[in-house]
Amino acid sequence: MRQLHVALFNRSFYPDTAATGQLLTELCEGLVRDYGCKVSVVAGVPLIPANPQAAAGARGIVSLEDYRGIHILRSRGTRFSKRRFAGRAANYLTYFLAACYAGLKLERPDIVVAATDPPIIGLAAYLAARRFGVVLVMSYQDVFPEVAALLEDFHSGTVNGVLQRVNQFLVRRAVRTVALGATMKRRLVEGKGADPERTVVIPSWADCCEITPAARRNAFSRRHGFDDKFVVMHSGNIGLSQSLEQVVDAAECLKAVRDIQFVFVGEGVKKPALQSRAEAKGLSNVSFLPFQPKERLKESFAAADLFVVSLKAGLAGYITPSKLYGILAAGRPYVAAVEEESEITAVTRKYQCGLLAEPGNARQIADCVLTFYNDRALARRYGENARNAAFEFDRPIQIRAYYNLLTAVARA
């Protein structure tokens, strides 16, 4: 059988630490390593690289790199601050133009796959697919323009209208559309006009061999003084979508319980504001730690007694937090402040591995934390349920699903 050549478009890719970039990197590694595919990726310059040395290198609009058998066409746009809309817009637009140019430098692929960072990147992938006469697959991580409601400094009906038309255009021309869950599939079908017969669900994942249940007291917990605390952890991007202010407010509700410690691990645009909020409230029970590289995730996840997952109201199905799957793999229970129709709610109810709270309701989040704090047997049972659930979302299963999909449509 001839080697399958897959070309993927997404700004975030190794060594970027954004969740979408890490998942795409793992997908490409698996396609190369496990299935012998040839993989090319049109990616941007890492904004938050795990290894700054890996992010440095050749300059120019497009430079060529290789990583674990993956051919990367590194497309360079502007690098303005993400804290203002104008900077983000300029970065996205210039990356898009550079990605279009990079598409001209690709060797002929058998199939083109577009993720959704930035939300118009699918157009660059579509142009490449048209140029080579091959099929396009759209893989949705976020759904726009609804996610644009997260922007705190810019709202435009004109921009939203453009993003809506772009998505409608792309789902009509994609031979397959991939959604992260049933709710996202419904959003794409009902809101964007995706064909339900050509829209498939492939969830995000975690690797159950890399992240495993481990001792609660370890080098990470000792280093940060958590051995004698009940640690409530948020791990991952500290961004606009999670309504994490309410988690800080939940910590305020529980400040009298001296051995409960709320810990935020990671980076993101909202981190400074959350730190200021905790400082203004005088909360010694809130800690902020830097991003942890993949090789330390098992240890840092194990240091938590309980996790918190949250998502702003109105975003169910438009964003599906991938951090859930690492929590499941670590065998820890969680409190999920999400809407009823969220994919996380479905997993929580099916596997009985967490407690649900109303999005943005600090008091409910605090009460759920207290439930686990006061009932350690319940916490252990839900943690065991979480680990059992994780095997349904193990990385090899989801990468095989992608491989089967890509081979089917490329050779149809």
C-alpha positions, 0 to 999 in steps of 0.5 A: 500500500502506498504511503499516505501523505497528510498535510495539516494546517494549524498555527499551534504546533510543537514546541507550542504548549497550547492544548490544540498544538500539543494534541495536533503534535501527538496526532502527527507523531502517531500517524508517522510512528504507528501508521507510516504516514508522511506528514507535513504541517503548516504551522506558526511560530510558537507563542509559548514554546516548551523549549525556547531553543526549539522555537529559535531557528531560521527566519523568513516568511516560511522556513523548513524544519523536521521533528520526529519525521514530521516535515514542518513549514514554519510560517511567520506572521507578526508577533504583537501582544495578544492582550489587545484585539488589534495585536491578535488580529494582526498576528492571525491575518499575517500568519494566514497569509504566510500559511497560504504562501507555505501551501505553495511549497508543499509537496503534493499530499493525498489529503489536506486537514485543517484545524481551527487556529486561527478560525480562517486557517481552513481557507488556506487549507482549502486553497492548497487542497484545490491546487493539488486536486485532493480532498479537505477534512475540517477538524474543529477544536473551537467553533467561531464566531461564537467563541469570539464572544470571549473577547473582552476588548472587541466585538464586531457584528461584521467580523462575526458575520465573516467568520460565520460565512467562512465556517459555512463555506468550509463545512460545505466543501470538506469531505468530512468534518470532525467534531470533538463531541456530540454537542459540537457536532450538533452546533456544526450541523444546526449552526453551520450547515454541516452534513450530519452524514459527513460529520464525525465525532473524534474526542480529544485524548490523553495517553494512559501510559504517560499519565497514570495514577501516582502517589499523592505525596511526591517530589512536586508536592513536597517542593511546593509545600502541598504534602499536608494540604487538600489540593484543588488544582486547575492545570492548563491554559489560563485563558478567556473561556474558563471563567476562572474568577469564580474559582478564585471566589470559591477559594475565598468562600473556603479560606477558613478551611486552612488545609484546602489549597487552590493551585493554578498550574499553567500560563495564559492571558488571564493569569495576571488578572487572576493573581491580582484578584487573589492578592486583592482578596488576601487569599493565602489559599491560592497559589500560581505555578508555571506551566509544567512540561509533558514529562512532569505531568504525571507528578504534577497531576498526582499532587492534586486531590481534586481538579476543577474544570470550568467553562463560561456559560454559552460555550458548551459545544463551541469549546470542549476543554481537553484538560478533562482527559488528562484528569481522567488518566491521572485517576483524580475526581473533579468539580466541573462548572459547566452547562448541562449540554456540555460534553463534560457533563455527559462524561461526568454523568456516564462514568460518575467521576466528578460533581457538577456545578453551575457555571460561574457559581462560586458557592456551588463550586465551593460546596462541591469541593467541600463534599470531596474534602469531607468524604475521602472515600467518595473522592477515591471511588470517583478517582477510580471511576475516572481512570476507568473512563480514561481508557475510552479516550486513550490516545492510540484509540483516537489516533487510529480513528483519525487514521481510519478516517483519513485513509478512507476519504483519501482513497475513496 
